[in-house]
Each structure stands twice: as structure tokens, then as C-alpha cells.
């Protein structure tokens, strides 16, 4: 897809801008993963060879650079903590969702075992908090503690709604705020706190992170109803897991009440074959796309007042690009 080279180019621009800060992050990240257990090291190598965009540590570092002239050791710990918590959630999710694929490759659950995936998730989570506790103050620790609670609440609320199949648009935003935006907030707010940013600046960073996280997840949910690109999982997977996301909610809103009710009944009976056609015909992706564009604009507006043009411009460009990504 055409957007993939653009995403890679954007990531290269950010790493070039962060320069020695990114190198320091990578060094601390490797140190945090070190272990004497052979199997653990084998799985760590497997994960690191298949790592994603490492977006959350970039957000932590860019947040700090936008609020202060330079990062410090606390910032690096926050960046490492954000990436490790993100990976831990993916390792746990693959077991909870019985997923054999992650980013187009075999998941740790499939390549090793479900137990290995759960235990590796526990290890990454423990090392994340160990790193943050060692180098950071209570303010940054609090950012991550709040995030961990929200991640669990979001997952459990989504499970509850998948069982009842009565997710409202308000419920949907609560779920994605907790499941996705929470870690964006923790990464960026801890980064800002690590360089002693003012309360006003932290709140602007928090707003950017929240709106970016919401837009990021909406884009994921649009891709689940799109055949234009491979996203590392089959399209239409969300509804088969009982997840009613914004494209389907939008289609329900656009369709007449009778058609919406018939589709909902079919879903409750486990008949999913007409859902993707329903979303396409009733412009569900267009509905979600409008919401995505609104969230992206709010994210960019939130940081308009920051004077560090280098970091701010990268964050603005990142918001525009990530929310129209093809993967």
C-alpha cells in the first residue's frame, strides 16, 4: 500500500530528529530485556525481530522534547516502560483472542505456546514497571499505574459488551479510550512530566495523546472492514469476536431501523456473512472516517501553542499520517 513507505519515512524522520535520545532509549530497552533464561531470550529475540513501529516510545520522547530542550534518564525510562507495556498487552491479547497471527507473522502464542505468551507478557510488564520505578518519580509512576488500570477496565468492558451485543457509540468511545488512548496518554504525559513540564503543557499533551489514540483505533476499526490492505489479521474479525465498532455503529445509524434490527439479530445468531456488505452499503466506514478526521484535527489543535517547532511539527505530521495509514 502507498502509505506504508510514508509511514517508514516518517519513522526515519523522527529517529533522525531524536538522534542520541533514540540511541539511549534502545540501549536502556535492551538492558531491561536482559535475562539468564535461555527460552526467555529466544522469545525476546523473536519479538524484537518482529517489532512494530515503536510508536509509543517515540511519543514519549517527542513529548519531552516539545516541552523542554532535552530529554533525561527519566524520559528514557518512560519510553521503555511505554513500549514494554504495549508489547505485554499484545502478548496477553493473542491468548485472550486465540490469535495465531501478529503483524502478519506467527504470534508467540502460536510459535511457542499460550503459556509462553502469557508469561512473556508478565515478564515485559514487570520489567516495564521495574524500569520506571528505578529511574522515575511518583508522578511518572502514577501515569503508568493509571494506564494499567484503564487497560484492564477497557478489556473487561469490551468483553461485557461482546456478550450483550448492545455497544452504543458512547460505550465504543469508552472502550477505545481505555484500550488504546490510555497508553498514548501514559507515554506522552510521563514524557512531559519527566522534564518538569508545566501543568498547562501536560494538559495540552494529554489532549493530543487522547485524540491521537482515539483516531488511531478508529483507523484500525475501519481497516477491519476494508479489503484494500492486509493488516496482519483477516478482515471482519472484530464482529466475529462480538466487537461492535464505529463502522458498524455508523451503518446502524445510516440504515433504517428495520434493516438495522434485522442485521443485529443476525449477528446475535452468529450469522456474519452479510455484515461487511451492510457496512459498505450503509456507509459505515465513511461515518467512522469523519470521526477519525475530527479526532485528528483536535489532536493537532491541542499542541498548536508549543514553541518547539521541530517536535511539534513531527507530532502534527505523525497524526495526519498515522490516521490514514494502510496498516
C-alpha positions as CSV (number, residue, x, y, z in Angstrom):
1,X,0.0,0.0,0.0
2,X,1.1,3.5,-0.8
3,X,1.0,4.8,2.7
4,X,3.5,2.2,4.1
5,X,6.6,3.8,2.6
6,X,5.3,7.1,4.0
7,X,5.0,5.7,7.5
8,X,8.5,4.2,7.3
9,X,9.8,7.6,6.1
10,X,8.0,9.4,9.0
11,X,9.6,7.0,11.5
12,X,13.0,7.6,10.0
13,X,12.5,11.4,10.3
14,X,11.6,11.0,13.9
15,X,14.6,8.8,14.7
16,X,16.9,11.2,12.9
17,X,15.4,14.1,14.9
18,X,15.7,12.3,18.2
19,X,19.2,11.2,17.4
20,X,21.2,10.3,20.6
21,X,17.9,10.2,22.6
22,X,16.7,7.3,20.4
23,X,20.0,5.6,20.8
24,X,19.8,6.0,24.6
25,X,16.2,4.5,24.5
26,X,17.4,1.5,22.5
27,X,20.3,0.9,25.0
28,X,18.0,1.0,28.0
29,X,15.4,-1.1,26.3
30,X,18.0,-3.9,25.6
31,X,19.2,-3.7,29.2
32,X,15.6,-4.0,30.5
33,X,15.1,-7.2,28.5
34,X,18.3,-9.0,29.7
35,X,17.8,-12.4,31.3
36,X,19.7,-15.6,32.1
37,X,16.8,-17.8,30.9
38,X,17.5,-19.3,27.5
39,X,13.9,-19.7,26.4
40,X,13.0,-16.2,27.5
41,X,15.9,-14.8,25.5
42,X,14.8,-16.8,22.5
43,X,11.3,-15.4,22.6
44,X,12.6,-11.9,23.2
45,X,14.7,-12.2,20.1
46,X,11.7,-13.5,18.2
47,X,9.7,-10.5,19.4
48,X,12.4,-7.9,18.7
49,X,12.9,-9.2,15.1
50,X,9.2,-8.6,14.5
51,X,8.7,-5.3,16.4
52,X,6.3,-2.8,15.2
53,X,6.6,1.0,14.7
54,X,7.7,1.6,18.3
55,X,5.3,4.5,18.2
56,X,4.7,4.9,22.0
57,X,8.4,5.4,22.9
58,X,8.6,8.0,20.1
59,X,5.6,9.8,21.5
60,X,7.2,9.8,25.0
61,X,10.5,11.3,23.7
62,X,8.8,13.8,21.3
63,X,6.5,14.9,24.1
64,X,9.5,15.6,26.3
65,X,11.4,17.4,23.5
66,X,8.3,19.6,22.8
67,X,8.2,20.7,26.5
68,X,11.9,21.1,27.2
69,X,15.3,21.5,25.4
70,X,16.4,17.9,26.1
71,X,15.4,14.5,27.5
72,X,16.9,12.9,30.6
73,X,17.2,9.5,32.1
74,X,13.6,9.6,33.4
75,X,12.4,10.2,29.9
76,X,14.2,7.2,28.7
77,X,12.7,5.0,31.4
78,X,9.2,6.3,30.4
79,X,9.8,5.5,26.8
80,X,11.0,2.0,27.7
81,X,8.0,1.5,30.0
82,X,5.6,2.5,27.3
83,X,7.0,0.1,24.7
84,X,7.2,-2.8,27.1
85,X,3.6,-2.3,28.4
86,X,2.4,-2.2,24.8
87,X,4.1,-5.4,23.9
88,X,2.9,-7.1,27.1
89,X,-0.7,-6.3,26.2
90,X,-0.3,-7.8,22.8
91,X,1.2,-11.0,24.2
92,X,-1.8,-11.3,26.5
93,X,-4.3,-10.3,23.8
94,X,-3.1,-13.0,21.5
95,X,-4.0,-15.6,24.1
96,X,-7.3,-14.0,25.1
97,X,-8.3,-13.7,21.4
98,X,-6.8,-17.1,20.4
99,X,-4.9,-15.3,17.7
100,X,-2.2,-17.2,15.7
101,X,-1.1,-14.1,13.8
102,X,0.6,-10.9,14.9
103,X,1.8,-8.3,12.3
104,X,1.5,-11.0,9.6
105,X,3.7,-13.5,11.4
106,X,3.0,-16.3,13.9
107,X,2.2,-14.9,17.3
108,X,4.3,-16.0,20.3
109,X,1.2,-18.0,21.3
110,X,1.3,-19.9,18.0
111,X,5.1,-20.1,17.6
112,X,5.8,-21.2,21.2
113,X,2.7,-21.8,23.4
114,X,-0.2,-19.9,25.0
115,X,1.6,-20.3,28.4
116,X,4.8,-18.8,27.0
117,X,2.8,-15.8,25.6
118,X,1.2,-15.1,29.0
119,X,4.4,-15.5,30.9
120,X,6.3,-13.3,28.5
121,X,3.6,-10.7,28.8
122,X,4.0,-10.8,32.6
123,X,7.8,-10.5,32.2
124,X,7.6,-7.5,29.9
125,X,5.1,-5.8,32.2
126,X,7.2,-6.5,35.3
127,X,10.4,-5.2,33.7
128,X,8.5,-2.1,32.4
129,X,7.4,-1.2,35.9
130,X,10.9,-2.1,37.4
131,X,12.5,0.3,34.9
132,X,10.1,3.1,35.6
133,X,10.2,2.7,39.4
134,X,14.0,2.7,39.3
135,X,14.5,5.9,37.4
136,X,11.3,8.0,37.7
137,X,9.4,10.0,40.3
138,X,6.0,9.1,41.6
139,X,4.3,11.4,39.0
140,X,5.5,9.3,36.1
141,X,4.9,6.1,38.0
142,X,1.3,7.3,38.6
143,X,0.9,7.9,34.8
144,X,1.6,4.3,34.1
145,X,-0.3,2.9,37.1
146,X,-3.5,4.7,36.0
147,X,-2.9,3.4,32.4
148,X,-2.7,-0.2,33.6
149,X,-6.0,0.1,35.4
150,X,-7.6,1.6,32.4
151,X,-6.3,-1.0,30.0
152,X,-7.8,-3.8,32.2
153,X,-11.1,-1.9,32.6
154,X,-11.3,-1.4,28.8
155,X,-10.7,-5.0,28.0
156,X,-13.3,-6.2,30.6
157,X,-15.9,-3.7,29.5
158,X,-15.4,-4.8,25.9
159,X,-15.8,-8.4,26.9
160,X,-19.0,-7.4,28.7
161,X,-20.4,-5.7,25.6
162,X,-19.3,-8.5,23.3
163,X,-21.5,-10.8,25.4
164,X,-24.6,-8.5,25.4
165,X,-24.0,-7.1,21.8
166,X,-25.5,-3.7,22.8
167,X,-22.5,-1.5,22.4
168,X,-23.6,2.2,22.0
169,X,-21.4,4.8,20.4
170,X,-20.7,6.2,23.9
171,X,-19.7,2.7,25.0
172,X,-17.4,2.4,22.0
173,X,-15.5,5.6,22.8
174,X,-15.1,4.5,26.4
175,X,-13.6,1.2,25.3
176,X,-11.1,2.7,22.8
177,X,-10.2,5.5,25.3
178,X,-9.2,2.8,27.8
179,X,-7.8,0.2,25.5
180,X,-5.8,2.5,23.1
181,X,-5.7,6.1,24.1
182,X,-4.7,5.3,27.7
183,X,-1.2,4.1,26.8
184,X,-0.8,7.0,24.4
185,X,-1.6,9.3,27.3
186,X,0.7,7.5,29.7
187,X,3.6,7.6,27.2
188,X,3.2,11.3,26.5
189,X,2.2,12.6,29.9
190,X,5.0,10.7,31.6
191,X,7.4,12.1,29.0
192,X,6.2,15.7,29.7
193,X,6.3,15.1,33.5
194,X,9.9,13.7,33.2
195,X,11.2,17.1,32.0
196,X,9.1,19.1,34.6
197,X,6.6,20.5,32.1
198,X,4.1,22.9,33.5
199,X,0.6,21.7,34.3
200,X,-0.8,23.6,31.3
201,X,1.7,21.9,28.9
202,X,0.9,18.5,30.4
203,X,-2.8,19.0,29.8
204,X,-2.2,20.0,26.2
205,X,0.0,16.9,25.7
206,X,-2.8,14.8,27.3
207,X,-5.4,16.2,24.9
208,X,-3.2,15.5,21.9
209,X,-2.5,11.9,23.1
210,X,-6.1,11.2,23.8
211,X,-7.4,12.4,20.4
212,X,-4.5,10.7,18.6
213,X,-5.2,7.4,20.4
214,X,-8.9,7.6,19.6
215,X,-8.2,8.3,15.9
216,X,-5.6,5.6,15.8
217,X,-8.0,3.0,17.0
218,X,-10.8,4.2,14.7
219,X,-8.5,3.7,11.8
220,X,-7.8,0.2,12.9
221,X,-11.5,-0.5,13.1
222,X,-12.1,1.0,9.6
223,X,-9.3,-1.3,8.3
224,X,-11.2,-4.3,9.7
225,X,-14.0,-3.6,7.2
226,X,-11.6,-2.8,4.3
227,X,-10.2,-5.2,1.7
228,X,-7.7,-2.6,0.4
229,X,-4.8,-3.9,2.5
230,X,-3.5,-6.7,4.7
231,X,-3.4,-5.7,8.4
232,X,-2.0,-8.9,9.8
233,X,-5.4,-10.4,10.6
234,X,-8.4,-11.4,8.5
235,X,-10.9,-8.6,7.8
236,X,-14.2,-8.9,9.5
237,X,-12.6,-10.4,12.6
238,X,-13.9,-7.9,15.1
239,X,-17.6,-8.7,14.6
240,X,-16.8,-12.4,14.9
241,X,-15.4,-11.7,18.3
242,X,-18.5,-9.7,19.3
243,X,-16.9,-6.3,18.9
244,X,-19.3,-3.7,17.6
245,X,-17.0,-0.9,16.4
246,X,-17.6,2.5,14.9
247,X,-18.1,1.5,11.2
248,X,-20.9,-0.9,12.2
249,X,-22.4,1.7,14.6
250,X,-22.3,4.2,11.8
251,X,-24.0,1.7,9.4
252,X,-26.7,1.1,12.0
253,X,-27.3,4.9,12.3
254,X,-27.4,5.3,8.5
255,X,-29.7,2.4,7.8
256,X,-33.5,2.4,8.5
257,X,-34.4,0.9,11.9
258,X,-35.9,-2.3,10.4
259,X,-32.7,-3.2,8.5
260,X,-30.6,-2.4,11.5
261,X,-32.6,-4.6,13.7
262,X,-32.5,-7.5,11.3
263,X,-28.7,-7.2,11.0
264,X,-28.3,-7.1,14.8
265,X,-30.5,-10.2,15.1
266,X,-28.4,-12.0,12.5
267,X,-25.2,-11.1,14.4
268,X,-26.7,-12.3,17.7
269,X,-27.5,-15.6,16.0
270,X,-23.9,-15.9,14.7
271,X,-24.7,-15.1,11.1
272,X,-21.9,-12.7,10.0
273,X,-21.8,-13.2,6.2
274,X,-23.8,-10.1,5.4
275,X,-22.2,-7.7,7.9
276,X,-19.4,-6.4,5.7
277,X,-21.8,-5.7,2.8
278,X,-24.2,-3.9,5.2
279,X,-21.3,-1.7,6.5
280,X,-20.3,-0.9,2.9
281,X,-23.8,-0.3,1.6
282,X,-24.8,1.9,4.6
283,X,-21.6,4.0,4.5
284,X,-20.3,2.8,7.9
285,X,-16.7,3.4,7.0
286,X,-17.5,6.9,5.8
287,X,-19.2,7.6,9.2
288,X,-16.1,6.4,11.1
289,X,-13.8,8.3,8.7
290,X,-15.5,11.6,9.6
291,X,-15.0,10.8,13.3
292,X,-11.3,10.0,12.6
293,X,-10.7,13.2,10.8
294,X,-12.4,15.2,13.7
295,X,-10.2,13.5,16.3
296,X,-7.0,14.1,14.2
297,X,-7.9,17.8,13.9
298,X,-8.4,18.0,17.7
299,X,-5.1,16.4,18.3
300,X,-3.2,18.8,16.1
301,X,-5.1,21.8,17.6
302,X,-4.2,20.7,21.1
303,X,-0.4,21.3,20.6
304,X,-0.7,24.4,18.4
305,X,0.8,26.7,21.1
306,X,4.1,24.8,21.7
307,X,7.2,26.8,20.6
308,X,9.5,23.9,19.8
309,X,8.6,23.7,16.1
310,X,10.7,20.7,15.4
311,X,9.0,18.3,17.8
312,X,5.5,19.9,17.3
313,X,5.7,19.6,13.5
314,X,6.7,16.0,13.7
315,X,3.8,15.3,16.0
316,X,1.4,17.1,13.7
317,X,2.7,15.2,10.7
318,X,2.6,11.9,12.6
319,X,-1.1,12.5,13.5
320,X,-2.0,13.2,9.9
321,X,-0.2,10.1,8.6
322,X,-1.0,7.5,11.2
323,X,-4.7,8.1,11.0
324,X,-4.7,7.4,7.3
325,X,-2.3,4.5,7.4
326,X,-2.9,1.3,5.5
327,X,-1.5,-1.0,8.2
